[in-house]
Amino acid sequence: MGGLMEFDTPDGGNLRTNLTQENGLILRPVSPEKTGVGLPYAPENWPNPGDKWGWRTGRRVALDGHFRDRYLYLPNRFGRPQDLHNYPFKSKVSIEQYIQTEFPGTDVDAFSASFSWKIPAKVNHMKNGNVRQLVLCTGPHGQTAEHSASHSQSNIMGCKAGNKACNSLIVEENQKSLPAMPCDICCNETGFCRECCCILCGKTVNTASGGYSYIKCQEKVSGNYICGHVAHVDCALRSCMAGTLEGNIGMDAEYYCRRCDRRTDMVSHVKRLLLTVESIGSQDDTEKILNLAVRLLSGSQKTIAKELLSHISLAISKLKYGAHFEDIWKVDDNRSAGTAGILNHGNVEMKVINDGCPSDFIKSTQENSCKSFHDRSKLEDEINQVLQALRKSQNDEYNVAEERLHAQNSYLHNLYQQLDMEKSELASQTSFSNPGSLLSAIKDREDQLRRELEKLQDMEKIGNGFGRTSRDILQKHFGLDIED
C-alpha cells in the first residue's frame, strides 16, 4: 500500500509523491550509489541481536522505479568472506543460497520478508535551472507512476558531467550487461562521468548514429563487474590505444583500455558499425563510419579483418566515384571502366554481396572466414607433415654424419698408434745396419696420416649442413649421391 507525502521544492513549490509501504516498512526513495545499514533495505537483529546488514544502490533504474542494481552486505562482525565469489550479494537468489548453506534450518521466506529487496529510486528532474525531486514508484497494479510537472523535463540523475543524453539516465527494462566496477580514480574527478566522458580526453561522447564514434570497455574485471569506461575511437587511435600496433602493447585490430588494461576486439565493433550504416540516411556519416572502420582494421593480420577491410575500402571507393550510399554494397554487372578498376585492387577481384545489405555481407564474410579457416587448417596439416619429414631426413643425415666422422676418428687414432710403434721400434734398434726401410715406413705413415687429417677437415664441413656441403664431399666421404 502507498501513502502520500508532501515536501517543498527549491523554487518554493510543493510536490506530492508516493511512499511505498511493504510488510509494514516505509520505503523511502534513495539516490543512486548510496549506502546504508539495517531496515528497511537490509536485515536487522539477525542472526543475532544487534546485527545490522549493509546495503548499497547502483545506478540503473528499472521502469517500475526500483534500482536494477542493489547490493547486500554481511554484518561487520562477519568480516569479508574469502570463499564467496559472488559478494556482495547482488540478487535474492544468491543471499537465499547463502542463508541455506550457512544457516541450515532457517526459514528463508521469513528472512526475505524481514526487509525489502526492492529499493525505490530518487530521480532528479531539472526545469529552468531548478532541481526538483522526483520519485518513480510502483502503483497498485504495477504501472509506473511518474510525478512530474512536465514530461519533457530531462532526467539528469547521477551524471556528474551534466550531460542530458548520458547513457546512465536511460531507463532500460531488459538490460543484460553486468554493472560497472567501482572506480575511485578517474570517477572521483569533478565533472567526469564514466558513462559519457572519454577516459582519454575527458570530453563527452556523441551517441548519434548508434554511437559509432566511441567504444565502451565491456571487459569483465573483478567479480561480476565490467570496466564500463568509454573512449572516443579517434582519441584511442591517436593515442595508440586502438588499431594494430607493434611493440610492447602489440595490438591487432584491438582497443586497449587505459583504465583496466584489458583489450577489446575491434573487428566486432566494425561489424556493428556496418550494421549502423544500414540505419542512417546520411552519406557524409556513412563515409565517416567507413573511414573510421578502415583506420581500425588497417595493418591487421586477422583474416576476417583483412576481408572486411577490402570490402570497406571498395565501398569507400564507390562512394568517391559517385555511387549512392545505398548501392555501395552492390555489384554492378555492367561496370564502367572506372568502376572496374575499383573492383580489381591488386589484380584480385573483390566479391561483394549482390543485394547490397551490410548485414548479409557480414554473414557472408563470416561464412567465407569459416571456409578459409578449414583451408588454413588443411595447409597447417600439410606443413606439419613436411616438417616431420624434414626432421626425419635430418635425423637420418645426422646419423650418417655421426657414423662416418666417428669412423674417421677411430682410423686416425689407429694411424697415430702405428706411427708411435714404428718410431719406438726405430729408437730401440741397436744396429743401424738397415735403418732405411724403417725410416721409409715412418715417412709413408706420416704422409698417410696427413692425408687422413685433410680428409677429416673436409668431412667436418658437414657442420654447415648437408645443403651447404659440396656434392664431391658428400659422395666421396659420406656415400651420398645427390641428384641435380
Beta strands, then each sheet from edge to edge (+ up, - down):
strand 1: 2-8
strand 2: 14-22
strand 3: 25-27
strand 4: 35-37
strand 5: 54-57
strand 6: 70-73
strand 7: 121-127
strand 8: 130-138
strand 9: 144-146
strand 10: 154-155
strand 11: 214-216
strand 12: 230-232
strand 13: 242-245
strand 14: 251-256
strand 15: 263-265
sheet 1: 1+ 2- 3+
sheet 2: 4+ 5- 6+
sheet 3: 9+ 8- 7+ 10-
sheet 4: 11+ 12-
sheet 5: 13+ 14- 15+
end
